[in-house]
Amino acid sequence: MLVQLPYLLVMLGVLAAALLVMFDRWRRGSFVFGAALLVGAVLRAFIPSSQAGLLQVRGKSFDVTVMATVGGVMLWLAASIDSLGTD
């Protein structure tokens, strides 16, 4: 169970993002989703592969690069798109 703790932490962030989006807080949800992916990238980078659990999909460099890139793009989108009067 402890091996899956990093994955569960990231999924908790994704769940929080989904809830925010469901309640019409799409910018905040996008920000939380991007932050969760960046946390996953940092965890994958510094936790040994034997402890990474489901965060380990491919090689370490691939996993970190993809999660950091998608997380960064999500944060950029959340920050750069006009909210049109909503949060």
C-alpha positions as MATLAB code, in Angstrom:
seq = 'MLVQLPYLLVMLGVLAAALLVMFDRWRRGSFVFGAALLVGAVLRAFIPSSQAGLLQVRGKSFDVTVMATVGGVMLWLAASIDSLGTD';
ca = [
       0.000    0.000    0.000;
       2.801    2.448    0.780;
       4.183    1.957   -2.720;
       0.964    3.424   -4.134;
       1.021    6.492   -1.851;
       2.637    8.825   -4.440;
       0.091    7.736   -7.047;
      -2.788    8.232   -4.623;
      -1.511   11.719   -3.793;
      -1.503   12.689   -7.464;
      -4.919   11.125   -8.031;
      -6.304   13.052   -5.058;
      -5.192   16.244   -6.834;
      -6.813   15.093  -10.075;
     -10.040   14.289   -8.211;
     -10.027   17.735   -6.595;
      -9.522   19.273  -10.054;
     -12.428   17.285  -11.469;
     -14.682   18.426   -8.634;
     -13.725   22.051   -9.245;
     -14.503   21.705  -12.941;
     -17.841   20.032  -12.135;
     -18.802   23.026  -10.013;
     -17.980   25.470  -12.830;
     -14.576   26.525  -11.519;
     -12.708   25.423  -14.628;
      -9.732   27.757  -14.251;
      -9.091   26.644  -10.692;
      -9.622   23.041  -11.727;
      -7.142   23.400  -14.581;
      -4.633   24.932  -12.200;
      -5.051   22.139   -9.644;
      -4.784   19.501  -12.403;
      -1.556   21.041  -13.704;
      -0.148   21.302  -10.185;
      -1.014   17.653   -9.487;
       0.859   16.599  -12.614;
       3.889   18.669  -11.608;
       3.818   17.050   -8.165;
       3.693   13.677   -9.909;
       6.676   14.623  -12.055;
       8.696   15.663   -9.000;
       7.730   12.501   -7.121;
       8.631   10.323  -10.115;
      11.964   12.118  -10.474;
      13.073   11.660   -6.867;
      11.443    8.413   -5.740;
      13.264    5.212   -6.711;
      11.534    3.143   -9.388;
      10.888    0.363   -6.872;
       8.802    2.821   -4.808;
       7.065    4.674   -7.684;
       4.121    2.288   -7.990;
       1.635    3.309  -10.688;
       3.499    6.561  -11.389;
       5.929    4.347  -13.270;
       4.630    3.893  -16.807;
       7.718    3.939  -18.992;
      11.265    4.997  -18.232;
      11.869    7.596  -15.537;
      12.959   10.327  -17.953;
       9.919    9.773  -20.197;
       7.491    9.811  -17.271;
       8.980   12.967  -15.754;
       9.150   14.763  -19.105;
       5.566   13.993  -20.082;
       4.058   14.825  -16.685;
       6.075   18.037  -16.335;
       5.229   19.147  -19.880;
       1.503   18.479  -19.613;
       1.396   19.984  -16.109;
       3.235   23.105  -17.284;
       0.938   23.505  -20.292;
      -2.126   23.150  -18.052;
      -0.808   25.812  -15.680;
      -0.028   28.097  -18.611;
      -3.512   27.602  -20.062;
      -5.171   28.229  -16.699;
      -3.200   31.443  -16.247;
      -3.383   32.795  -19.779;
      -7.001   32.317  -20.865;
      -9.400   35.132  -19.973;
     -11.939   33.958  -17.424;
     -14.845   35.885  -19.013;
     -16.226   36.818  -15.623;
     -15.882   33.419  -13.953;
     -13.180   31.982  -11.720;
];
